[in-house]
Each structure stands twice: as C-alpha cells, then as structure tokens.
Amino acid sequence: MTKAAELRELHDEELENRLAEASQELFNLRFQHVTGQLDNYARLGQVRRDLARIKTLLREREIEAAEAEESAEQAEVEEQTRARRARVQASRRGVVAGVGSEAGRTDRPDEESNDG
C-alpha cells in the first residue's frame, strides 16, 4: 500500500507506470479470486484503493494544468483589453496623431463672431 504523500512526489510518467502496474495486479488478483487461488482477499481492496489514489492524483494534476492554462489565457485577454482601452482613451484625447475629436479642431473666437 502506498501513501498519497509518497505518490505526490512522483512525476506523471512514474504515476502512469504505477497505474498500469496496479491495474495489472488487480486483474491478476481478480483472476485468482475467480479460480479460487487467492490467499489474501484484503489485497484486492488495497490495490483498488491504490488505483483510486493514483487516478485522483493524476486528475488533480490535470485540473491544475488546465486552470493554469486558463488563467494565463485570461491574463492575456485582460492585457489586450487594457491596451485596447488605453488606445481608445488616447484617441479620444487626440493623443494619436490626427485621430479623435480633438484632431483638426481650432478654437478661434474671432472667426466665429465675424459672420457677416
């Protein structure tokens, strides 16, 4: 029986190998049980639990990787949104050359009063 703490220290490849070994052992134990050759029935439960521990750890790592990828994508989208907002605000202030409501505007009060 392996403890979860021991399994957490292993790499994914090693966990996959342990999973395959435990699956094969469980198959053999079931086969022995059916043929009446199994001496230690408690071993069936131990191997089942080991399989569950390994599968749980692999799934946890899979979820962590997906969440990390998702948060990286979300951070990238947020950065793009911030950059887009900054460009829009800059264009509204006329900071971008010739773009925005301020571009080309001249405030000449003399010309407005001499209409006629």
N, C-alpha and C positions, 0 to 999 in steps of 0.2 A: 504494500500500500504506500503510495507516495502522497506527500503532503502538498497542499496548494502552494505553500511558500517555496518549496523546492522546485515546483513546476514553473513558478513565476520567474525564476532565474534563468530558465532555458530560452533559447531562441525559437522562433517559429518553426524552423526546419526540424529541430530536435523534438518539438512538441508533435509535429506531424508524424515523425518516426515512432514516437511513443504511442500515438493514437493508433497507428497501423498495427503495432505490436500488441496493444491491448485488445484491439478488435479481433486479431487472430487468436489470441489467448482465450477470449470469450467464446469464440466459435469452437475451439477445441474443448473447452470446459463443457459447453452445451452438448457437444457430440458425446463426450464421455458420460455425461449425465443420462442421455437417452439410451446409451448402450449399457448403462449400469456399472461403468468402470470408475466413476467419480468417487474419490475418497473424501475430499474436503468440499462440502457443499457451500461453506461460508465464502470460499474463494470466488464463487460466482458473483456474490454481492459486492465483494471488494473490487473485482475487476470492473463491474458495472459502474461503481462509484468513481473509480479512476478514469474511466472513459468520460463520464459526465464532467469531472473536474477539467480534464484536458480540453474537451469541447467548449466548456464555459470560458476557459482562458483564451482559447483561440477566438471565440466570438467577441470577448471583451476587447481584444487587440484589434479585431476587425472594425468594431464600432469606434474605437479611439482613432483609428486611422481615418475613417470616414468623417468623423467630426473635425479632425484637424484639417482635412482637405476642404471641408465645407467652410470652416472658419477662415481659412486662407482665401478662398474664393470670395467670401463675404467681405473680407478686409479689402480685397482688390476692387470689388464693386463700390464699396464705400469711398475708396480713394478716387476712383473715377468720378463718382458723384460729386465729391468735394471739388475736384479740379473743374468739372463742368460748371458748378455753381460759381466758382471763382471767375471763370471766363465770362459767364453771363453778367455777373455783377460788374466786372471790369468793362464790358461792352456798354452797359447801361450808364456808366460814369464817363464813357468816352475815352477810356484809357487806351483801348485798342485803336490804332491809327485809322481814322476815318470811319469808325463804326460806332453806332449808338446814337442816341437822341441829341447828344451834345456836339456831334461832329458837324462841322459846317455852319454852326449857329454863330451869328454875330449879333450882339446886342448894341444897336446904335439908336439911341433915342432921338437924335436929330433927324434921321431919315424918316422916322415914323410920323413926326409932327409936321413935316413939310409935304403933305399930300397934294397940295393943290396950288 
